[in-house]
Amino acid sequence: MYDSAEAYEKVIQGTQSSARGAGISDEDRDGIFSFFISRVRRNLHLVLCMSPVGNAFRLVVCISELHCLIKNY
């Protein structure tokens, strides 16, 4: 996941105090990293942006039954 041990260390050091507050020991590096991953999963949001211009988009949405993506379908 990380290109270098330095990047991994930054994650561990940056997350250590929050993990400590959650009851994870400073020596439990795997636990700290798991805590970091769980926080990322909980807080990461994805925004999907598509241009509604053209019939190709409307056709794909109609076929895939994603009608909620088109206003005034």
DSSP file (Angstrom, degrees, kcal/mol; ACC not computed):
  #  RESIDUE AA STRUCTURE BP1 BP2  ACC     N-H-->O    O-->H-N    N-H-->O    O-->H-N    TCO  KAPPA ALPHA  PHI   PSI    X-CA   Y-CA   Z-CA
    1    1 A M              0   0    0      0, 0.0     2,-0.4     0, 0.0     0, 0.0   0.000 360.0 360.0 360.0 -39.5    0.0    0.0    0.0
    2    2 A Y        -     0   0    0      1,-0.1     3,-0.0     3,-0.0     6,-0.0  -0.866 360.0-143.0-110.2 143.0    2.8    2.4    0.8
    3    3 A D  S    S+     0   0    0     -2,-0.4     2,-0.3     1,-0.1    -1,-0.1   0.787  82.1  23.6 -72.6 -28.0    5.9    2.9   -1.4
    4    4 A S  S  > S-     0   0    0      1,-0.1     4,-1.6     0, 0.0     3,-0.2  -0.936  71.6-120.5-139.9 159.9    8.3    3.3    1.5
    5    5 A A  H  > S+     0   0    0     -2,-0.3     4,-2.4     1,-0.2     5,-0.1   0.792 112.9  63.6 -65.4 -27.6    8.7    2.5    5.1
    6    6 A E  H  > S+     0   0    0      2,-0.2     4,-1.9     1,-0.2    -1,-0.2   0.906 102.2  47.3 -64.9 -42.0    8.9    6.3    5.7
    7    7 A A  H  > S+     0   0    0      2,-0.2     4,-1.8     1,-0.2    -1,-0.2   0.895 111.8  51.1 -65.6 -40.1    5.3    6.8    4.5
    8    8 A Y  H  X S+     0   0    0     -4,-1.6     4,-2.4     1,-0.2    -2,-0.2   0.910 109.0  51.3 -62.4 -43.0    4.1    3.9    6.7
    9    9 A E  H  X S+     0   0    0     -4,-2.4     4,-3.0     1,-0.2     5,-0.2   0.877 106.3  54.3 -63.1 -38.4    5.9    5.4    9.7
   10   10 A K  H  X S+     0   0    0     -4,-1.9     4,-2.4     2,-0.2    -1,-0.2   0.899 109.1  48.5 -62.7 -40.0    4.2    8.8    9.1
   11   11 A V  H  X S+     0   0    0     -4,-1.8     4,-1.6     2,-0.2    -2,-0.2   0.939 113.1  47.2 -64.4 -46.7    0.8    7.0    9.1
   12   12 A I  H  X S+     0   0    0     -4,-2.4     4,-1.4     1,-0.2     3,-0.2   0.936 115.5  44.9 -60.6 -47.9    1.6    5.2   12.3
   13   13 A Q  H  < S+     0   0    0     -4,-3.0     4,-0.5     1,-0.2    -1,-0.2   0.875 113.7  49.7 -66.4 -37.5    2.9    8.3   14.0
   14   14 A G  H  < S+     0   0    0     -4,-2.4     4,-0.3    -5,-0.2    -1,-0.2   0.767 118.5  38.4 -71.9 -25.2    0.0   10.5   12.9
   15   15 A T  H  X S+     0   0    0     -4,-1.6     4,-2.6    -3,-0.2     5,-0.3   0.581  91.7  91.1 -99.5 -13.5   -2.6    7.9   14.0
   16   16 A Q  H  X S+     0   0    0     -4,-1.4     4,-2.4     1,-0.2     5,-0.2   0.863  85.9  47.5 -56.8 -45.3   -0.9    6.9   17.3
   17   17 A S  H  > S+     0   0    0     -4,-0.5     4,-1.8     2,-0.2    -1,-0.2   0.901 114.2  46.9 -68.9 -38.7   -2.5    9.4   19.6
   18   18 A S  H  > S+     0   0    0     -4,-0.3     4,-1.0     2,-0.2    -2,-0.2   0.902 113.4  49.2 -66.7 -39.8   -6.0    8.7   18.3
   19   19 A A  H  <>S+     0   0    0     -4,-2.6     5,-2.6     1,-0.2     3,-0.4   0.883 107.5  54.8 -65.8 -37.9   -5.5    5.0   18.5
   20   20 A R  H ><5S+     0   0    0     -4,-2.4     3,-1.6    -5,-0.3    -1,-0.2   0.905 105.5  53.1 -60.7 -41.2   -4.2    5.4   22.1
   21   21 A G  H 3<5S+     0   0    0     -4,-1.8    -1,-0.2     1,-0.3    -2,-0.2   0.763 105.7  54.3 -64.7 -24.8   -7.4    7.2   22.9
   22   22 A A  T 3<5S-     0   0    0     -4,-1.0    -1,-0.3    -3,-0.4    -2,-0.2   0.377 127.7 -99.7 -89.5   3.5   -9.3    4.2   21.5
   23   23 A G  T < 5S+     0   0    0     -3,-1.6     2,-0.5     1,-0.3    -3,-0.2   0.652  76.2 140.0  91.3  16.2   -7.4    1.9   23.8
   24   24 A I      < -     0   0    0     -5,-2.6    -1,-0.3    -8,-0.1    -2,-0.1  -0.817  52.9-118.6 -96.7 131.3   -4.8    0.6   21.4
   25   25 A S    >   -     0   0    0     -2,-0.5     3,-0.9     1,-0.1     7,-0.2  -0.300  13.4-126.1 -67.0 147.7   -1.3    0.2   22.8
   26   26 A D  T 3  S+     0   0    0      1,-0.2    -1,-0.1     5,-0.1     6,-0.1   0.762 111.2  56.1 -64.2 -25.3    1.6    2.2   21.2
   27   27 A E  T 3  S+     0   0    0      1,-0.2     2,-1.7     2,-0.1    -1,-0.2   0.667  85.0  86.6 -81.3 -16.9    3.5   -1.1   20.7
   28   28 A D    <>  +     0   0    0     -3,-0.9     4,-2.2     1,-0.2     5,-0.2  -0.590  50.5 167.0 -87.0  79.7    0.7   -2.6   18.7
   29   29 A R  H  > S+     0   0    0     -2,-1.7     4,-2.3     1,-0.2    -1,-0.2   0.856  75.6  51.8 -66.0 -36.4    1.7   -1.3   15.3
   30   30 A D  H  > S+     0   0    0      2,-0.2     4,-2.4    -3,-0.2    -1,-0.2   0.888 110.1  50.3 -65.8 -38.4   -0.7   -3.6   13.4
   31   31 A G  H  > S+     0   0    0      2,-0.2     4,-2.2     1,-0.2    -2,-0.2   0.889 110.0  49.7 -65.7 -40.0   -3.5   -2.5   15.6
   32   32 A I  H  X S+     0   0    0     -4,-2.2     4,-2.2     2,-0.2    -2,-0.2   0.916 112.3  47.5 -64.5 -43.1   -2.7    1.2   15.0
   33   33 A F  H  X S+     0   0    0     -4,-2.3     4,-2.5     2,-0.2    -2,-0.2   0.897 111.1  50.7 -66.7 -39.5   -2.7    0.6   11.2
   34   34 A S  H  X S+     0   0    0     -4,-2.4     4,-2.3     2,-0.2    -1,-0.2   0.883 109.3  52.0 -63.4 -38.2   -6.0   -1.3   11.4
   35   35 A F  H  X S+     0   0    0     -4,-2.2     4,-2.0     2,-0.2    -2,-0.2   0.916 109.6  49.7 -61.9 -43.8   -7.4    1.6   13.4
   36   36 A F  H  X S+     0   0    0     -4,-2.2     4,-2.3     1,-0.2    -2,-0.2   0.929 111.0  48.6 -59.8 -47.6   -6.2    4.0   10.6
   37   37 A I  H  X S+     0   0    0     -4,-2.5     4,-2.6     1,-0.2    -1,-0.2   0.892 110.0  51.7 -62.5 -40.7   -7.8    1.8    7.9
   38   38 A S  H  X S+     0   0    0     -4,-2.3     4,-2.0     1,-0.2    -1,-0.2   0.884 110.0  49.3 -65.9 -36.8  -11.1    1.6    9.7
   39   39 A R  H  X S+     0   0    0     -4,-2.0     4,-2.0     2,-0.2    -2,-0.2   0.891 110.9  50.1 -67.7 -39.1  -11.1    5.4   10.1
   40   40 A V  H  X S+     0   0    0     -4,-2.3     4,-1.9     2,-0.2    -2,-0.2   0.938 111.6  48.0 -63.2 -46.3  -10.4    5.8    6.4
   41   41 A R  H  < S+     0   0    0     -4,-2.6    -1,-0.2     1,-0.2    -2,-0.2   0.880 113.7  47.6 -62.5 -37.7  -13.2    3.4    5.5
   42   42 A R  H  < S+     0   0    0     -4,-2.0    -1,-0.2    -5,-0.2    -2,-0.2   0.836 121.6  34.2 -71.8 -32.7  -15.6    5.2    7.8
   43   43 A N  H  < S+     0   0    0     -4,-2.0     2,-0.4    -5,-0.1    -2,-0.2   0.518  89.9 104.3-104.8  -7.2  -14.8    8.7    6.5
   44   44 A L     <  -     0   0    0     -4,-1.9     2,-0.4    -5,-0.2    -4,-0.0  -0.644  47.0-176.1 -81.8 127.4  -14.0    8.2    2.8
   45   45 A H        -     0   0    0     -2,-0.4     2,-0.5     2,-0.0    -2,-0.0  -0.934  13.0-146.6-122.6 146.8  -16.8    9.3    0.6
   46   46 A L        -     0   0    0     -2,-0.4     2,-0.5     2,-0.0    -2,-0.0  -0.940   5.1-161.0-117.5 132.9  -16.9    9.0   -3.2
   47   47 A V        -     0   0    0     -2,-0.5     2,-0.6     2,-0.0    -2,-0.0  -0.961   6.9-156.5-113.9 125.9  -18.6   11.5   -5.5
   48   48 A L        -     0   0    0     -2,-0.5     2,-0.5     2,-0.0    -2,-0.0  -0.898  11.2-171.5-104.7 121.3  -19.4   10.3   -9.0
   49   49 A C        +     0   0    0     -2,-0.6     2,-0.3     2,-0.0    -2,-0.0  -0.952  10.5 165.4-118.2 128.0  -19.7   13.0  -11.6
   50   50 A M        -     0   0    0     -2,-0.5    -2,-0.0     7,-0.0     0, 0.0  -0.987  37.9-115.5-137.8 148.0  -21.0   12.4  -15.1
   51   51 A S        -     0   0    0     -2,-0.3     6,-0.1     1,-0.1    -2,-0.0  -0.725  16.0-156.1 -82.9 124.7  -22.1   14.7  -17.8
   52   52 A P        +     0   0    0      0, 0.0     2,-0.4     0, 0.0     6,-0.1   0.298  55.5 120.9 -83.5  12.9  -25.8   14.2  -18.6
   53   53 A V        +     0   0    0      4,-0.1     4,-0.3     3,-0.0     3,-0.1  -0.613  58.8  22.1 -81.2 129.4  -25.3   15.7  -22.1
   54   54 A G  S  > S-     0   0    0     -2,-0.4     4,-1.0     1,-0.1     3,-0.2  -0.024  84.0 -91.1 102.6 157.1  -26.3   13.4  -24.9
   55   55 A N  H  > S+     0   0    0      1,-0.2     4,-2.7     2,-0.2     5,-0.2   0.733 112.8  70.7 -76.3 -24.0  -28.4   10.4  -25.6
   56   56 A A  H  > S+     0   0    0      1,-0.2     4,-2.3     2,-0.2    -1,-0.2   0.922 100.4  46.7 -61.3 -43.7  -25.7    7.9  -24.8
   57   57 A F  H  > S+     0   0    0     -4,-0.3     4,-2.4     1,-0.2    -1,-0.2   0.942 112.9  49.0 -62.3 -47.6  -25.7    8.7  -21.1
   58   58 A R  H  X S+     0   0    0     -4,-1.0     4,-2.4     1,-0.2    -2,-0.2   0.885 111.0  50.9 -60.8 -40.1  -29.6    8.5  -21.0
   59   59 A L  H  X S+     0   0    0     -4,-2.7     4,-2.4     2,-0.2    -1,-0.2   0.922 110.0  48.6 -64.4 -45.3  -29.5    5.1  -22.8
   60   60 A V  H  X S+     0   0    0     -4,-2.3     4,-2.3     1,-0.2    -2,-0.2   0.916 113.2  47.8 -61.3 -43.7  -26.9    3.7  -20.4
   61   61 A V  H  X>S+     0   0    0     -4,-2.4     5,-2.0     1,-0.2     4,-0.5   0.902 112.4  48.9 -66.0 -40.7  -28.9    4.8  -17.4
   62   62 A C  H ><5S+     0   0    0     -4,-2.4     3,-0.6    -5,-0.2    -2,-0.2   0.903 113.2  47.0 -66.1 -40.5  -32.2    3.5  -18.8
   63   63 A I  H 3<5S+     0   0    0     -4,-2.4    -2,-0.2     1,-0.2    -1,-0.2   0.897 114.2  46.3 -67.6 -40.8  -30.7    0.1  -19.6
   64   64 A S  H 3<5S-     0   0    0     -4,-2.3    -1,-0.2    -5,-0.2    -2,-0.2   0.446 108.6-123.3 -85.4   1.2  -29.0   -0.2  -16.2
   65   65 A E  T <<5 +     0   0    0     -3,-0.6     2,-0.4    -4,-0.5     3,-0.2   0.837  66.4 138.2  60.6  36.2  -32.2    0.8  -14.3
   66   66 A L    > < +     0   0    0     -5,-2.0     3,-2.0    -6,-0.2     4,-0.3  -0.443  13.3 151.2-102.7  56.0  -30.4    3.7  -12.6
   67   67 A H  G >   +     0   0    0     -2,-0.4     3,-1.6     1,-0.3     6,-0.2   0.751  58.4  72.8 -61.8 -26.0  -33.3    6.1  -13.1
   68   68 A C  G 3  S+     0   0    0      1,-0.3    -1,-0.3    -3,-0.2    -2,-0.1   0.673  86.5  66.5 -66.1 -14.5  -32.5    8.0  -10.0
   69   69 A L  G <  S+     0   0    0     -3,-2.0     2,-0.6    -8,-0.1    -1,-0.3   0.667  92.8  67.3 -80.0 -15.4  -29.5    9.5  -11.8
   70   70 A I  S X  S-     0   0    0     -3,-1.6     3,-0.8    -4,-0.3     2,-0.3  -0.921  78.3-139.6-111.3 122.7  -31.6   11.4  -14.3
   71   71 A K  T 3  S+     0   0    0     -2,-0.6    -2,-0.0     1,-0.2    -3,-0.0  -0.595  88.9  11.8 -75.9 138.4  -33.8   14.3  -13.1
   72   72 A N  T 3         0   0    0     -2,-0.3    -1,-0.2     1,-0.1     0, 0.0   0.900 360.0 360.0  61.2  44.7  -37.2   14.3  -14.7
   73   73 A Y    <         0   0    0     -3,-0.8    -1,-0.1    -6,-0.2    -2,-0.1   0.493 360.0 360.0 -61.5 360.0  -36.8   10.9  -16.2
